[in-house]
Amino acid sequence: MAAVVFWGNLLSQIGIILSGAAVRLTASGLGCSTWPNCKPGQFTPELTMASGIHPFVEFGNRMLTGVLSVFAIALLLVTWRWLRHKGLGFRRLAWVPLIGTALQAMIGAFVVWLDLHPGLVSPHFLISPLLGAVSMVLLVRLYDGDGRMRLAVPARAMGVFVPLAVVGFVVLVLGTIVTGTGPHSGDSGDVTRIALNPMIAARMHALAVYAFCALLAVLLLVLHRARARREAVVAAWWLVVLTLAQGVIGYIQYYLGLPELVVFLHMIGAALFAASIAWVGARLVTWQEADTGADPDHGDAPLAHDSTEAR
């Protein structure tokens, strides 16, 4: 049961990014003109010739928030009821998907009330990849041991990963800025856009991606030279594959003038990007009991004191 809940939570966190992308790319952002009702005095949408499918696309995204909330609540219940042995830190982290989902719902209301202002649309998106990253850490933690958290790779690998994760988040932020300057405003009406040259925004985004790729190459070099644990190396290589695929799709959408389908594929990559970075980070540490005869330089240096808080 626990595996179903944890996997369901991760997939729903990724899924709502894709449903949000569908809302934006079909210009359905104001298909429901108010919140929480779809229309004044009307909770659910109605099919009309004037509005078409737009209210249903937007309302479907809202309903997926309900599904996500169910998984977040179930995650919390399972963690605090049946997984208490994994430590207080794990149980506290399990609160994040539910709190983040509630925050998303509140921001979503203001996004509608303020007619898709980009100053709110970008944060509304960025919370979801962060929740996906937390959900990935929880999933990895579920299958790992019950001991105190400790490094599973040389400390220098973690020294590379931290700036890698920071630059990865910068890539996502700049990606939202690129979108905010482009043609996909989320609605067919007159919607405020970010006052920045789209080409300049795209180049800033590309530079951040290049920096990320350089750090990822360094991380792989460190992991391979240290003969680090297989789980960390596999996760890092999957991140390489995903990053390269994202780069190819990004250039295709740029040179084709941002067609909706290609942009949607790029959004799928963005949804997986943050989760994959978190997967790598979670594999650089372990909660398995330490081998007393292991060499600390190969990943057995403790990260925290042996206490309930550290677990």
LINRA-V565049 format. One record per pair of residues at least 4 apart in sequence whose C-alpha atoms are under 8 Angstrom apart, sorted by the first residue. I is the first residue (numbers start at 1). J is the second residue. D is the distance in Angstrom with one decimal. If there is no record, write none. Layout:
I;J;D + I;J;D
This chain:
1;5;6.4 + 2;6;6.2 + 2;75;7.8 + 2;78;6.5 + 3;7;5.9 + 3;139;8.0 + 3;142;7.9 + 4;8;5.8 + 5;9;6.0 + 5;71;6.2 + 5;74;6.5 + 5;75;5.8 + 6;10;6.4 + 6;71;7.9 + 6;75;6.3 + 6;135;7.5 + 6;138;7.4 + 6;139;5.8 + 7;11;6.1 + 7;139;7.0 + 8;12;5.9 + 8;71;6.4 + 9;13;6.2 + 9;68;6.7 + 9;71;5.2 + 9;72;6.2 + 9;75;7.3 + 9;135;6.8 + 10;14;6.4 + 10;132;6.0 + 10;135;5.2 + 10;136;6.4 + 10;139;7.9 + 11;15;5.8 + 12;16;6.1 + 12;64;7.9 + 12;67;7.4 + 12;68;5.6 + 12;71;7.9 + 13;17;7.0 + 13;68;6.7 + 13;128;6.5 + 13;129;7.8 + 13;131;6.7 + 13;132;5.4 + 13;135;7.8 + 14;18;6.8 + 14;128;7.5 + 14;129;7.5 + 14;132;6.2 + 14;271;5.6 + 14;272;7.2 + 15;19;6.3 + 16;20;6.0 + 16;61;6.9 + 16;64;6.5 + 16;65;7.2 + 16;128;7.7 + 17;21;6.2 + 17;125;7.2 + 17;128;6.5 + 17;129;7.8 + 17;267;7.6 + 17;268;7.9 + 17;271;6.3 + 18;22;6.2 + 18;264;7.6 + 18;267;6.7 + 18;268;6.4 + 18;271;7.5 + 19;23;6.3 + 19;60;7.8 + 19;61;5.5 + 20;24;6.4 + 20;61;6.3 + 21;25;6.0 + 21;264;6.5 + 21;267;6.8 + 22;26;6.0 + 22;57;7.4 + 22;264;7.4 + 23;27;6.2 + 23;28;4.9 + 23;29;5.7 + 23;54;7.9 + 23;57;5.9 + 23;58;5.7 + 23;61;7.4 + 23;186;6.6 + 24;28;6.1 + 24;29;5.9 + 24;184;6.5 + 24;185;6.7 + 24;186;3.8 + 24;187;7.0 + 25;184;6.0 + 25;186;6.2 + 25;260;5.9 + 25;264;7.6 + 26;54;7.4 + 26;186;7.1 + 26;187;7.7 + 27;54;7.3 + 27;184;7.3 + 27;185;7.1 + 27;186;4.3 + 27;187;3.8 + 27;188;5.5 + 28;32;7.9 + 28;54;4.6 + 28;55;6.7 + 28;57;6.4 + 28;58;5.8 + 28;186;6.1 + 28;187;5.6 + 28;188;7.9 + 29;54;7.8 + 29;58;6.2 + 29;112;7.5 + 29;116;7.1 + 29;186;4.9 + 29;187;5.3 + 30;54;7.8 + 30;55;7.6 + 30;58;7.5 + 30;112;6.6 + 30;115;7.2 + 30;116;7.7 + 30;186;7.7 + 30;187;6.2 + 31;38;7.9 + 31;51;7.0 + 31;54;4.7 + 31;55;4.0 + 31;56;7.5 + 31;57;7.6 + 31;58;5.9 + 32;37;7.6 + 32;38;4.4 + 32;39;5.9 + 32;45;7.4 + 32;54;7.8 + 32;55;5.1 + 32;58;6.4 + 32;59;6.9 + 33;38;6.1 + 33;39;5.7 + 33;40;7.9 + 33;112;6.7 + 33;113;7.8 + 34;38;5.6 + 34;39;5.7 + 34;40;6.7 + 34;109;7.8 + 34;112;6.2 + 34;113;6.4 + 35;39;7.8 + 35;109;5.6 + 35;112;6.9 + 35;113;7.5 + 36;43;7.1 + 36;109;7.2 + 37;41;6.8 + 37;42;5.7 + 37;43;4.0 + 37;44;6.9 + 38;42;6.0 + 38;43;5.1 + 38;44;5.7 + 38;45;5.8 + 38;55;7.3 + 38;59;7.0 + 39;43;6.5 + 39;44;7.7 + 39;45;7.3 + 44;59;7.4 + 45;55;5.6 + 45;56;6.1 + 45;59;7.1 + 46;55;7.5 + 46;56;7.9 + 47;51;7.1 + 47;52;6.1 + 47;53;6.8 + 47;55;7.9 + 48;52;5.6 + 51;55;6.9 + 53;57;6.4 + 54;58;6.4 + 55;59;5.9 + 56;60;5.8 + 57;61;6.5 + 58;62;6.6 + 59;63;6.2 + 60;64;6.2 + 61;65;6.7 + 62;66;7.1 + 63;67;6.8 + 64;68;6.1 + 65;69;6.1 + 65;101;7.3 + 65;105;7.5 + 66;70;6.4 + 67;71;6.5 + 68;72;6.2 + 68;101;7.5 + 69;73;6.1 + 69;98;6.4 + 69;101;6.6 + 70;74;6.1 + 71;75;5.9 + 72;76;6.3 + 72;95;8.0 + 72;97;5.6 + 72;98;5.0 + 73;77;6.3 + 73;98;6.4 + 74;78;6.1 + 75;79;6.0 + 75;94;6.7 + 76;80;6.1 + 76;91;7.5 + 76;94;5.5 + 76;95;6.3 + 77;81;5.8 + 78;82;5.5 + 78;83;6.6 + 79;83;4.7 + 79;84;6.4 + 79;90;7.9 + 79;91;5.9 + 79;94;6.9 + 80;84;5.5 + 80;91;6.1 + 84;88;7.3 + 84;91;7.1 + 85;146;6.9 + 86;90;6.3 + 86;91;7.8 + 86;145;7.9 + 86;146;5.1 + 86;147;7.6 + 86;311;6.3 + 87;91;6.6 + 87;146;7.6 + 87;308;5.5 + 87;309;6.8 + 87;310;7.5 + 87;311;4.4 + 88;92;6.1 + 88;308;6.1 + 88;309;5.6 + 88;310;7.8 + 88;311;6.3 + 89;93;6.2 + 89;308;7.7 + 89;309;5.6 + 89;310;6.4 + 89;311;5.6 + 90;94;6.4 + 90;138;7.5 + 90;141;7.9 + 90;311;6.8 + 91;95;7.1 + 92;96;7.6 + 93;134;7.7 + 93;138;7.5 + 94;98;7.9 + 94;138;7.2 + 95;99;6.2 + 96;100;5.8 + 96;131;7.4 + 96;134;7.5 + 97;101;6.0 + 97;131;5.9 + 97;134;7.5 + 97;135;7.2 + 98;102;6.3 + 99;103;6.3 + 100;104;6.1 + 100;127;7.2 + 100;131;6.8 + 101;105;6.3 + 102;106;6.5 + 103;107;6.2 + 104;108;5.9 + 104;124;6.3 + 104;127;7.2 + 104;128;8.0 + 105;109;6.4 + 106;110;6.7 + 107;111;6.2 + 107;120;7.2 + 107;124;6.2 + 108;112;6.5 + 108;124;6.7 + 109;113;6.2 + 110;114;5.8 + 110;120;7.6 + 111;115;6.2 + 111;116;4.9 + 111;117;6.4 + 111;120;5.9 + 111;121;6.3 + 112;116;5.8 + 115;191;6.8 + 116;120;7.2 + 116;121;6.2 + 116;185;7.9 + 116;186;7.3 + 116;191;6.7 + 116;192;7.4 + 117;121;6.2 + 117;191;7.2 + 117;192;5.9 + 117;193;7.4 + 118;122;5.9 + 118;180;6.2 + 118;192;6.9 + 118;193;6.2 + 118;194;6.5 + 119;123;7.2 + 120;124;6.0 + 121;125;6.4 + 122;126;6.2 + 122;173;7.7 + 122;176;5.6 + 122;177;7.4 + 122;180;7.7 + 123;127;6.2 + 124;128;7.4 + 125;129;7.4 + 125;176;7.9 + 126;130;6.7 + 126;172;7.3 + 126;173;7.1 + 127;131;6.2 + 128;132;6.1 + 129;133;6.1 + 129;270;7.8 + 129;271;6.0 + 129;273;8.0 + 129;274;5.5 + 129;275;7.0 + 130;134;6.3 + 130;274;6.8 + 130;275;8.0 + 131;135;6.1 + 132;136;6.2 + 132;271;7.7 + 132;274;6.9 + 132;275;5.5 + 133;137;6.4 + 133;274;5.5 + 133;275;4.3 + 133;276;7.5 + 133;277;7.4 + 133;278;5.1 + 133;279;7.7 + 134;138;6.3 + 134;275;7.8 + 134;278;7.3 + 135;139;6.2 + 135;275;7.8 + 136;140;6.2 + 136;275;5.8 + 136;276;7.9 + 136;278;6.3 + 136;279;6.1 + 137;141;6.0 + 137;278;6.2 + 137;279;6.5 + 137;282;5.8 + 138;142;6.1 + 139;143;6.9 + 140;144;6.3 + 140;279;7.3 + 140;282;6.7 + 140;283;7.8 + 141;145;7.5 + 141;282;7.7 + 141;287;7.6 + 144;286;6.8 + 144;287;5.9 + 144;288;6.4 + 145;286;7.3 + 145;287;4.7 + 145;288;4.1 + 145;289;7.0 + 146;287;5.6 + 146;288;6.1 + 146;289;7.5 + 146;311;7.3 + 147;287;4.8 + 147;288;5.3 + 147;289;5.2 + 147;311;6.5 + 148;287;5.4 + 148;288;7.4 + 148;289;7.3 + 148;302;8.0 + 148;304;7.0 + 148;305;7.5 + 148;306;5.8 + 148;307;7.3 + 148;310;5.9 + 148;311;4.9 + 149;285;6.6 + 149;286;5.7 + 149;287;4.6 + 149;288;7.7 + 149;302;6.8 + 149;303;5.9 + 149;304;6.4 + 149;310;6.5 + 149;311;6.2 + 150;285;5.6 + 150;286;5.6 + 150;287;6.5 + 150;299;7.9 + 150;300;6.4 + 150;301;6.0 + 150;302;4.1 + 150;303;4.5 + 150;304;6.8 + 151;155;7.1 + 151;284;6.2 + 151;285;4.3 + 151;286;6.3 + 151;299;5.0 + 151;300;5.4 + 151;301;5.4 + 151;302;5.9 + 151;303;6.2 + 152;228;7.8 + 152;229;7.1 + 152;283;7.4 + 152;284;5.4 + 152;285;4.6 + 152;286;5.6 + 152;298;7.1 + 152;299;3.8 + 152;300;5.5 + 152;301;7.6 + 153;157;6.6 + 153;158;7.7 + 153;223;7.5 + 153;226;7.9 + 153;228;5.6 + 153;229;6.8 + 153;284;5.7 + 153;285;7.0 + 153;297;7.5 + 153;298;5.4 + 153;299;3.5 + 153;300;7.1 + 154;158;7.3 + 154;226;7.2 + 154;228;7.6 + 154;296;7.5 + 154;297;5.2 + 154;298;5.0 + 154;299;4.7 + 154;300;7.9 + 155;159;6.4 + 155;297;7.3 + 155;299;7.1 + 155;301;7.8 + 156;160;6.5 + 156;222;7.5 + 157;161;6.2 + 157;219;6.1 + 157;222;6.1 + 157;223;6.7 + 157;284;7.8 + 158;162;6.2 + 158;281;7.9 + 158;284;7.0 + 159;163;7.5 + 160;164;6.3 + 160;215;6.8 + 160;218;7.3 + 160;219;6.0 + 161;165;6.1 + 161;215;7.8 + 161;219;6.8 + 161;281;7.0 + 162;166;6.4 + 163;167;6.1 + 163;215;7.8 + 164;168;6.0 + 164;212;6.0 + 164;215;5.8 + 164;216;6.8 + 165;169;6.3 + 165;277;6.6 + 166;170;6.4 + 167;171;6.2 + 167;208;6.7 + 167;211;7.3 + 167;212;5.9 + 168;172;6.6 + 168;208;7.9 + 168;209;7.7 + 168;212;6.3 + 168;274;7.5 + 168;277;7.7 + 169;173;6.3 + 169;274;7.7 + 170;174;6.1 + 170;208;6.9 + 171;175;6.0 + 171;205;6.1 + 171;208;5.6 + 171;209;6.1 + 172;176;6.4 + 172;270;7.4 + 173;177;6.5 + 174;178;6.2 + 174;201;7.2 + 174;204;7.1 + 174;205;5.2 + 175;179;6.3 + 175;202;7.8 + 175;205;6.1 + 176;180;6.0 + 177;181;6.3 + 177;194;7.2 + 177;201;6.7 + 178;182;6.3 + 178;198;6.2 + 178;201;5.2 + 178;202;5.7 + 178;205;7.5 + 179;183;7.7 + 179;184;6.9 + 179;185;7.9 + 180;184;7.7 + 180;185;6.8 + 180;193;5.8 + 180;194;5.4 + 181;193;5.8 + 181;194;5.1 + 181;195;6.8 + 181;196;6.2 + 181;197;7.0 + 181;198;5.3 + 181;201;7.7 + 182;193;8.0 + 182;198;6.2 + 185;191;6.5 + 185;192;8.0 + 185;193;7.1 + 187;191;7.0 + 196;200;7.4 + 196;201;6.9 + 197;201;6.4 + 198;202;6.1 + 199;203;6.2 + 200;204;6.3 + 201;205;6.2 + 202;206;6.2 + 203;207;6.2 + 204;208;6.4 + 205;209;6.4 + 206;210;6.3 + 207;211;6.3 + 208;212;6.2 + 209;213;6.2 + 210;214;6.3 + 211;215;6.3 + 212;216;6.1 + 213;217;6.1 + 213;240;8.0 + 213;243;7.8 + 214;218;6.4 + 215;219;6.2 + 216;220;6.2 + 216;236;7.8 + 216;240;7.4 + 217;221;6.2 + 218;222;6.2 + 219;223;6.2 + 220;224;6.1 + 220;233;7.2 + 220;236;6.8 + 220;237;7.7 + 221;225;6.0 + 222;226;6.1 + 223;227;6.0 + 223;228;5.1 + 223;232;7.8 + 223;233;6.5 + 224;228;6.3 + 224;233;7.4 + 226;298;6.8 + 227;298;7.9 + 228;232;7.0 + 228;233;6.9 + 228;298;6.7 + 228;299;7.5 + 229;233;6.6 + 230;234;6.0 + 231;235;6.2 + 231;283;6.1 + 232;236;6.2 + 232;280;6.0 + 232;283;4.9 + 232;284;5.8 + 233;237;6.2 + 234;238;6.2 + 235;239;6.3 + 235;276;7.4 + 235;279;6.4 + 235;280;5.2 + 235;283;7.4 + 236;240;6.4 + 236;280;5.7 + 237;241;6.4 + 238;242;6.2 + 238;276;7.7 + 239;243;6.0 + 239;273;7.5 + 239;276;5.9 + 239;277;6.9 + 239;280;7.8 + 240;244;6.1 + 241;245;6.2 + 242;246;6.1 + 242;269;7.0 + 242;272;8.0 + 242;273;7.1 + 243;247;6.2 + 243;273;7.4 + 244;248;6.3 + 245;249;6.2 + 245;269;7.9 + 246;250;5.9 + 246;266;6.3 + 246;269;5.9 + 246;270;7.8 + 247;251;6.3 + 248;252;6.2 + 249;253;6.1 + 249;262;6.9 + 249;265;7.4 + 249;266;6.1 + 250;254;6.2 + 250;263;8.0 + 250;266;6.6 + 251;255;6.2 + 252;256;6.0 + 252;262;7.6 + 253;257;6.0 + 253;258;4.6 + 253;259;6.4 + 253;262;5.8 + 253;263;6.3 + 254;258;5.7 + 258;262;6.9 + 258;263;6.1 + 259;263;6.2 + 260;264;6.1 + 261;265;6.4 + 262;266;6.3 + 263;267;6.3 + 264;268;6.3 + 265;269;6.4 + 266;270;6.3 + 267;271;6.1 + 268;272;6.4 + 269;273;5.9 + 270;274;6.9 + 271;275;7.2 + 272;276;6.0 + 273;277;6.3 + 274;278;6.3 + 275;279;6.1 + 276;280;6.3 + 277;281;6.3 + 278;282;6.0 + 279;283;6.3 + 280;284;6.5 + 281;285;7.2 + 282;286;7.4 + 285;299;8.0 + 287;311;7.7 + 290;294;7.7 + 290;300;6.6 + 291;300;7.8 + 294;298;7.7 + 294;300;6.6 + 295;299;7.3 + 295;300;6.5 + 296;300;4.4 + 296;301;4.9 + 297;301;7.2 + 304;310;5.6 + 305;310;6.3 + 306;310;6.5 + 306;311;7.8 + 307;311;6.6
